[in-house]
Amino acid sequence: MSESVPVIAQKASYKVEVEAGKAYWWCSCGKSGKQPFCDGSHKGSAFSPMKFEPTESGTISFCGCKHTKNGPRCDGSHKALA
């Protein structure tokens, strides 16, 4: 697997309750053991986590396949993956 292609953590979104104003760090590499959030597993790779700070509390669908074009939110990209 190329270091520039993320690992597919799961072919579905992670629905997570978030709090307004709190910072969340979305895993973009797919290697984290704390999906959908970063645990530092990207160190030494071309990936870095993406900060997400919601303006409203509620449920967010975080991308699980790591191929979204709208990170960190799921955009349905997992439906086109092999």
Secondary structure, 3 states (H helix, E strand, C coil): CCCCCCCCCCCCCEEEEECCCCCEEECCCCCCCECCECCCCCCCCCCCCEEECCCCCEEEEECCCCCCCCCCECCCHHHHCC
